[in-house]
Amino acid sequence: MSRFRAYYDDGIVIEYGNDRFIIDPLRKPSGYFNAVLITHGHRDHINPGALHNVSPLVMSSETAAIIRARDGDYLKHIAIGPGSRLVINDVLIESFNAGHVIGSLSYVLDFGDLRVGVTGDFNVEPSILLDGAKGLDVDVLVMEATYGDPDYVFPSRRDVYNELRGIVEDGIKDGIAVLMGQPLGRGQELVVLLRDYPIYVEAGIKVINNALGLRHGVVTGGLPPAGSVLITGVPRDITRFIRVLRSRYGKVSITALSGMYAKHSRAFRLRQLGVNAIPLSSHSDFPGLVDFVLSSGARLVYTVYGNAAKFAKYLSMS
């Protein structure tokens, strides 16, 4: 273990002896590395412009398709999926379903005498699209802790799905139902969940969905007709967006979806504006993070992203 290092430098860096791996870099990698590994396509984990001519570059075919469609970047890469095993410079790389968004992966680096797991963003709870992530059999675990605060406990997905269907049923009777969330993640989950309703989708979501073979919904160039569902990202000026919707339709039901809304203070402003704030997330909640650590059996755990410091403190006291 004395030869092992894990740290964050615009990306996660794993070093063991003479081996060096970089995961999800946001700038062009420098120095020697065995490989660059990409966990998924969210822009806070990948900067496509920094990865041209980087080799070897490893990611899922779905992540590569998202980047091509959304960003216009073709990245030469080694395509892998859950259950893949790849050897680079005598290090075995295993990939696993992360349960976060379509194409998301966790990795295990097996150095022979040390197994290191890197989760990327992950979710242990299954969704309508994805199985939940399982614990990694590793000695060292480098894990995301976005919601590593005890305040973040999410309702079950089944309950949230039923609530959303009820909101949509009521909203389209004499108006429109608007659902706002991450284009990559919520954009795919919602179109599959609500595929039996008249769906309109903003262009940025439709581009990603088409690349992933999800053809539900019609792209909207403006405001769709009453009686329909609009799936969109969160607009920069949400107050103006709400005002426009309410001036156009007699009845508008607006729902924002993010794990952050499990904390009352995060949802308060939206609810003041008459917007539903529902904690539907592509990440694990606090209990899910704890369960994942316990199921891994790791002797050493590093936390990164979000509430990393708070979650690390909790683990050290447990």
C-alpha positions in Angstrom: 0.0 0.0 0.0 3.0 2.3 0.5 3.3 2.5 -3.3 -0.4 3.5 -3.8 -1.8 7.0 -4.3 -5.2 8.3 -5.2 -5.9 12.0 -5.6 -8.0 14.5 -7.6 -6.4 16.8 -10.1 -9.1 17.8 -12.6 -9.9 14.1 -12.7 -9.2 11.1 -10.5 -5.6 9.8 -10.6 -4.7 6.3 -9.4 -1.0 5.5 -9.0 0.5 2.2 -7.9 4.2 1.5 -8.5 4.9 2.4 -12.1 1.3 2.3 -13.1 -0.9 5.4 -13.5 -4.5 5.7 -14.5 -6.6 8.8 -15.0 -10.4 8.7 -14.7 -12.8 11.4 -16.0 -10.2 14.1 -16.7 -11.5 17.6 -17.4 -8.2 18.8 -19.0 -5.8 17.1 -21.4 -3.9 14.5 -19.5 -0.2 15.1 -18.9 2.7 12.9 -18.0 2.7 9.1 -18.3 -0.4 7.1 -18.0 -1.5 3.5 -18.7 -5.0 4.6 -19.8 -7.7 7.2 -19.5 -11.0 5.8 -18.3 -14.3 7.6 -18.7 -17.2 6.6 -16.5 -20.1 8.4 -18.2 -21.1 11.3 -20.4 -22.1 14.1 -18.0 -20.0 17.3 -18.7 -18.7 17.5 -15.2 -16.9 14.1 -15.8 -15.8 14.5 -19.4 -14.4 17.4 -21.5 -14.4 15.9 -25.1 -12.2 18.7 -26.5 -9.4 17.7 -24.1 -9.4 14.0 -25.2 -8.6 14.2 -28.9 -5.6 12.0 -29.7 -5.5 10.7 -26.1 -4.8 6.9 -26.2 -5.7 4.5 -24.9 -9.1 6.0 -24.1 -11.7 3.6 -22.6 -15.4 4.2 -22.3 -18.8 2.5 -23.2 -20.2 2.7 -26.7 -23.2 4.5 -25.3 -21.1 7.2 -23.7 -19.2 7.6 -27.0 -22.5 7.9 -28.9 -23.8 10.6 -26.5 -20.6 12.6 -27.0 -20.8 12.4 -30.8 -24.5 13.4 -30.8 -24.4 16.1 -28.2 -20.9 17.6 -28.6 -20.0 16.7 -32.2 -16.8 15.0 -31.0 -15.7 11.7 -32.3 -13.2 10.2 -29.8 -11.1 7.2 -30.8 -11.6 4.8 -28.0 -11.8 1.2 -26.7 -15.4 0.3 -26.3 -16.3 -1.8 -23.2 -19.5 -2.5 -21.2 -20.5 -4.1 -17.9 -18.7 -7.3 -17.5 -15.8 -6.4 -19.8 -12.2 -7.4 -18.9 -9.3 -5.6 -20.5 -5.6 -5.9 -19.9 -3.3 -2.9 -20.3 0.3 -3.1 -19.3 -0.4 -6.2 -17.2 -3.1 -4.4 -15.2 -6.6 -6.0 -15.5 -9.4 -3.5 -16.0 -12.9 -4.8 -15.1 -16.0 -2.7 -15.8 -19.3 -2.8 -14.1 -22.8 -1.3 -14.4 -22.9 2.0 -12.4 -26.7 2.4 -12.6 -26.3 6.2 -13.0 -27.2 7.0 -16.6 -27.2 5.0 -19.8 -23.6 3.9 -20.6 -22.3 4.6 -17.1 -19.5 2.4 -15.8 -17.6 1.7 -12.6 -14.1 0.3 -12.9 -11.9 -2.1 -10.9 -8.1 -2.0 -11.5 -6.5 -5.3 -10.5 -2.8 -4.8 -10.1 -2.3 -8.4 -9.0 -1.7 -7.7 -5.3 -4.1 -4.8 -5.0 -7.6 -4.3 -6.3 -8.8 -0.7 -6.6 -12.4 0.3 -7.4 -13.5 3.6 -8.9 -17.3 4.1 -8.9 -17.8 7.3 -10.9 -21.3 8.5 -10.3 -23.5 5.5 -9.4 -26.9 4.5 -8.1 -27.7 1.3 -6.2 -31.5 1.7 -6.9 -32.8 0.2 -10.2 -34.8 2.4 -12.5 -37.1 1.8 -15.4 -33.9 1.9 -17.6 -31.1 0.5 -15.5 -30.2 -2.1 -12.9 -28.8 -0.8 -9.7 -25.1 -0.8 -9.1 -23.6 -3.6 -6.9 -20.8 -3.4 -4.5 -17.3 -3.9 -5.8 -15.0 -6.6 -4.5 -11.9 -4.4 -3.8 -9.2 -3.5 -1.3 -9.4 0.2 -2.0 -12.6 2.1 -3.0 -12.7 5.5 -4.6 -16.3 6.5 -4.6 -18.5 9.5 -5.3 -20.4 11.0 -2.4 -22.6 13.6 -4.1 -25.4 12.9 -1.5 -23.2 11.9 1.3 -25.2 13.8 3.9 -27.8 12.1 6.1 -30.4 14.7 5.0 -30.5 13.1 1.6 -32.8 10.1 1.8 -34.9 9.5 -1.3 -38.3 8.0 -1.6 -38.5 4.7 -3.6 -38.5 5.0 -7.3 -41.8 3.1 -7.5 -43.4 5.8 -5.3 -41.9 8.6 -7.4 -43.0 7.0 -10.6 -46.6 6.7 -9.4 -46.5 10.3 -8.2 -45.3 11.5 -11.6 -47.9 9.6 -13.5 -50.6 11.2 -11.2 -49.2 14.7 -11.8 -49.2 14.1 -15.6 -52.7 12.7 -15.6 -54.0 15.7 -13.8 -51.9 18.2 -15.6 -52.9 17.3 -19.2 -56.6 17.3 -18.5 -57.1 21.0 -19.4 -53.5 22.3 -19.6 -49.9 21.0 -19.8 -47.6 19.0 -17.6 -43.9 20.2 -17.6 -41.1 18.1 -16.2 -37.6 19.5 -15.8 -34.4 17.7 -15.1 -31.0 16.7 -16.4 -31.0 16.2 -20.2 -28.7 13.1 -19.7 -30.4 11.0 -17.1 -33.9 12.4 -16.5 -34.4 13.0 -20.2 -34.2 9.3 -21.0 -35.9 8.0 -17.9 -39.0 10.2 -18.3 -39.6 9.5 -22.0 -39.7 5.8 -21.2 -41.8 6.2 -18.1 -44.3 8.4 -19.9 -44.1 6.9 -23.4 -47.9 6.3 -23.5 -48.6 10.0 -23.1 -48.4 12.8 -25.8 -44.7 13.8 -25.2 -42.8 16.7 -26.5 -39.1 16.9 -25.8 -36.6 19.8 -26.0 -34.1 19.5 -28.9 -31.0 18.9 -26.6 -32.7 15.9 -25.0 -34.0 14.5 -28.3 -30.5 14.5 -29.8 -29.3 12.3 -26.9 -32.3 10.1 -27.0 -32.1 9.5 -30.7 -28.4 8.5 -30.3 -29.4 5.9 -27.7 -32.3 4.6 -29.8 -35.1 6.1 -27.7 -37.6 7.4 -30.2 -40.4 8.4 -27.9 -41.7 12.0 -28.1 -41.7 14.8 -30.6 -39.0 17.5 -30.6 -40.5 20.9 -29.8 -39.5 24.1 -31.4 -41.7 26.1 -29.1 -44.6 25.5 -26.7 -46.5 22.3 -27.4 -50.3 22.1 -27.5 -52.4 21.8 -24.4 -53.0 18.3 -23.3 -49.4 17.2 -23.7 -46.3 16.6 -21.6 -43.2 18.7 -22.1 -39.8 17.2 -21.0 -37.1 19.8 -20.7 -33.9 20.8 -18.9 -33.9 23.4 -16.2 -34.0 26.8 -17.9 -31.5 29.5 -16.7 -34.3 32.0 -16.0 -36.9 29.7 -14.4 -39.1 32.6 -13.2 -39.5 33.9 -16.8 -40.1 30.4 -18.1 -42.9 29.9 -15.5 -44.4 33.3 -16.4 -44.5 32.4 -20.2 -46.1 29.0 -19.5 -48.8 30.5 -17.3 -49.6 33.1 -19.9 -50.0 30.5 -22.6 -52.0 27.8 -20.9 -55.0 27.9 -18.6 -53.5 25.3 -16.4 -49.8 24.4 -15.9 -48.3 21.7 -13.8 -44.5 22.2 -13.4 -42.3 19.7 -11.7 -38.5 19.9 -11.2 -36.6 16.6 -10.6 -33.3 16.3 -8.7 -32.0 14.5 -5.7 -31.2 17.9 -4.1 -34.9 18.4 -3.5 -34.7 15.8 -0.7 -33.4 18.7 1.4 -36.3 21.1 2.2 -34.2 24.2 1.9 -33.3 23.3 -1.7 -36.9 22.8 -2.7 -38.3 25.8 -0.8 -37.8 28.5 -3.5 -39.3 26.4 -6.2 -42.3 25.5 -4.1 -42.8 29.2 -3.5 -43.1 29.6 -7.3 -45.7 26.9 -7.4 -43.3 24.3 -8.8 -43.3 20.7 -7.6 -39.8 19.7 -6.4 -39.4 15.9 -6.3 -36.2 14.1 -5.4 -35.7 11.8 -8.4 -31.9 11.3 -8.8 -29.4 9.2 -10.9 -27.3 9.1 -7.7 -27.5 7.0 -4.6 -28.9 8.6 -1.5 -27.1 8.5 1.8 -28.3 5.1 2.9 -27.4 3.7 -0.5 -23.9 5.1 -0.2 -23.4 3.5 3.2 -24.7 0.1 1.9 -22.4 0.3 -1.0 -19.3 0.8 1.2 -20.3 -2.1 3.5 -20.9 -4.4 0.5 -17.5 -3.7 -1.0 -15.4 -4.8 2.0 -12.7 -2.2 1.2 -10.0 -1.7 3.7 -9.5 1.9 2.6 -12.2 4.3 1.2 -11.6 7.6 -0.6 -14.6 9.9 -1.2 -14.9 12.5 -4.0 -17.5 15.0 -5.3 -20.4 16.7 -3.5 -20.5 15.9 0.2 -17.2 14.0 0.1 -15.7 15.5 3.3 -18.9 15.0 5.3 -19.3 11.4 4.1 -15.6 10.7 4.8 -16.1 12.0 8.4 -19.1 9.8 8.8 -17.2 6.7 7.7 -14.3 7.5 9.9 -16.6 7.6 12.9 -18.5 4.4 12.1 
